[in-house]
Amino acid sequence: MSLGVWVLLAILGAAVVSAATWSLIRRRYLLPTPADEAHRAATVDGWRLALYRYRPAAFTIGREPVLLCHGMLSNRFNVDLDEEVSLARFLRDRGFDAWVMELRGHGGSSRDAAGLASGGRGRFDWNVDDYIQRDIPAAIDHVRRATGAERVHWFGHSMGGMILYGACALPDVAARLRSAVLSDAPATFGPLKTRARLGRAYARLFPAVPPALVIPFLGPLAWLMPGIMEPRYGIGDRRLIMALLANAIIPWGSSRALLQLCEMLESGRFRSEAGGVDYEQGAARMDFPLMVLSSARKLMDEQAILFGFEQSVSERKQYLRFSRANGYSTDYTHSNLLLSASSRREVFPVIADWFMAHSTR
């Protein structure tokens, strides 16, 4: 056999060994989601969004529920990992009715029979517009109906905050919100403008974005050398890294969503796929209390995050950067802002205090 064949066989063999190893490791770190209730919010186009409710021991009349949304290619575990690292359960313990949502194509969300029958674009057929225009209104309205609350608090990390900016550009969404806390969430793509040719080419060739093909290689490597995650992600604890890799990353994402994000990056504009909705206008319609959190070591230009804070017309808003210079124990990263041992001590109380201060009662 030629050298090329031997190399190919070696690569295939390594892939098989790595996948088998990760399968064994992963079983040890799979986590439950011990929510008090599991709900499904129906969208207008046939999706049933997973919602996980944590009820407080005692309800406080006039304290609105909190709806929490994960980031890109993530799921509920982004904000609800385990008893040690869970913003949702922390809020529950502080007396809030906490609801964790999963966007379409993420975690436990699925199409209903009508959605499957009407969806002709393939299995991975959603984009960012769907998150903004369909998923957010459906989730907010479901929580309002289930709790009887007129408005809800919103927490969104990264894309989970970005899409709220976009949703507030739509009629009536801002009126359903009592307050919001958004962490490392861009509100504009102007400072992020760049070429994204590789991403666009990939999205046009393949229907799905495949974390499922990467994690079996990264998982065993991170298990052997957990320190490799520290420089970029600020997470060096093996148990925490394995829990995240085994639970918090979805196996497949949509290339339509990737393509729309690439178009936003290349144009420098945060807008709908057809260009008819300027999502950057959403920040200027945020007249409710708004807290914007920023990590010291983020994945994007800070001006993209500051934009939403500066454009908000709220008279009650605060911008907070989690860095050593501001008195925190570390320079937080985009990842460990919510997913670290110190998050519960330094970050979660700030979020809970904001919601408490801006609840109706």
C-alpha positions, 0 to 999 in steps of 0.5 A, spaced: 500 500 500 502 507 498 504 511 504 497 515 502 493 509 504 497 508 510 496 515 513 489 515 511 488 508 515 492 511 521 487 517 521 481 513 521 484 508 526 485 514 531 478 517 530 475 510 532 479 510 538 478 517 540 471 516 539 470 510 543 474 513 548 470 519 549 464 515 549 466 512 555 469 518 558 462 522 557 458 517 560 461 518 567 459 526 566 452 526 563 448 530 568 441 530 569 436 537 569 432 536 576 427 542 574 421 542 578 417 542 571 418 541 564 414 545 559 413 546 551 412 553 548 409 552 541 411 557 536 407 559 530 411 555 525 411 548 529 416 548 534 416 546 541 421 550 545 423 546 551 422 550 558 425 548 564 422 551 571 425 552 577 420 554 583 422 557 589 421 555 596 416 561 597 413 565 592 414 573 593 408 576 590 410 582 585 416 578 583 416 577 576 419 570 573 426 570 570 427 567 563 434 565 561 437 563 554 443 560 552 448 562 547 450 559 540 451 552 539 449 551 547 443 549 550 440 549 557 446 547 561 450 554 559 446 557 565 444 551 569 450 546 569 449 543 576 448 544 583 455 548 584 454 552 577 447 554 575 445 561 575 438 558 574 438 554 581 441 560 584 436 565 582 431 559 585 434 559 591 434 567 592 426 566 591 425 567 583 421 563 579 426 561 574 425 558 567 431 556 562 429 556 555 432 552 549 432 555 542 429 551 536 434 546 534 437 546 541 437 541 547 430 538 548 426 543 543 423 539 537 418 540 531 411 538 532 407 534 527 405 540 523 412 543 523 415 537 520 409 536 515 410 544 513 418 544 513 421 543 506 428 546 507 431 540 510 432 538 518 437 544 519 433 549 516 432 555 522 436 561 522 437 567 527 431 571 524 427 564 527 430 565 534 428 573 534 422 573 531 419 566 533 422 563 539 423 569 543 415 571 543 413 564 544 417 563 550 416 570 553 408 569 552 408 561 555 411 564 561 407 569 562 401 565 561 403 559 566 405 564 571 400 570 570 405 575 570 404 581 566 412 581 564 418 577 565 425 578 567 430 576 561 437 573 562 441 572 556 448 570 555 452 572 548 447 570 543 442 569 548 443 577 549 444 579 542 437 576 540 433 580 545 436 586 542 434 584 535 427 582 538 426 589 542 426 592 534 419 588 533 413 591 536 410 589 543 416 585 545 419 590 550 413 592 553 413 584 556 419 585 559 420 588 566 428 588 566 434 584 563 441 582 564 445 581 558 452 578 558 457 579 553 452 580 548 453 584 541 448 589 539 451 591 533 456 588 528 459 594 526 466 593 530 466 586 528 466 587 521 470 582 517 471 577 511 467 571 513 468 567 506 470 560 509 464 560 513 460 562 508 463 557 503 462 552 508 454 554 510 453 553 502 456 546 502 453 543 508 447 543 511 449 543 519 455 545 523 458 539 526 460 540 534 459 532 534 465 531 529 469 535 534 468 533 541 470 526 540 477 529 539 477 534 544 474 531 549 479 525 551 485 531 549 482 535 555 481 530 559 488 528 559 490 535 559 485 540 562 490 545 562 489 546 555 483 550 556 485 555 561 488 560 556 482 561 552 476 559 556 479 560 563 477 553 565 482 549 568 478 544 572 477 537 569 470 535 572 468 542 570 471 541 563 468 534 562 461 536 564 461 542 559 463 538 553 459 532 555 452 536 556 453 543 554 454 543 547 449 541 541 451 536 536 449 539 530 447 547 529 444 550 523 448 552 517 443 557 515 444 560 522 451 560 520 450 563 513 446 569 516 451 570 522 457 571 516 453 576 512 452 580 518 459 580 520 461 581 512 456 587 512 457 590 519 450 590 520 445 586 525 439 585 521 434 580 518 436 575 512 432 579 507 434 586 510 427 588 512 428 589 519 434 593 522 435 589 529 440 594 531 434 599 533 432 594 538 437 597 543 434 604 542 427 601 544 429 598 551 426 603 556 426 597 561 432 597 567 438 594 563 444 591 566 450 589 561 455 585 563 462 584 560 468 579 561 475 582 561 477 577 556 472 576 551 471 573 544 469 580 541 470 587 540 467 591 547 464 596 542 459 591 540 457 590 547 457 597 549 453 599 543 447 596 546 448 599 553 449 606 550 443 606 545 438 604 551 434 609 553 432 606 560 434 611 565 436 605 570 442 602 566 448 599 568 455 597 565 459 592 569 466 589 567 468 583 570 476 584 571 481 584 577 482 592 576 474 592 578 475 588 584 474 581 582 478 575 583 480 574 576 479 577 569 473 573 567 473 570 560 467 569 555 466 562 558 467 562 565 463 568 567 457 563 568 461 557 568 466 557 574 467 556 581 467 563 582 461 565 578 457 563 584 460 568 589 461 574 584 457 574 578 450 570 580 449 575 586 450 581 582 445 578 577 440 576 582 440 583 586 439 587 579 432 582 578 430 583 585 431 591 585 427 591 579 421 587 580 415 590 581 415 588 589 
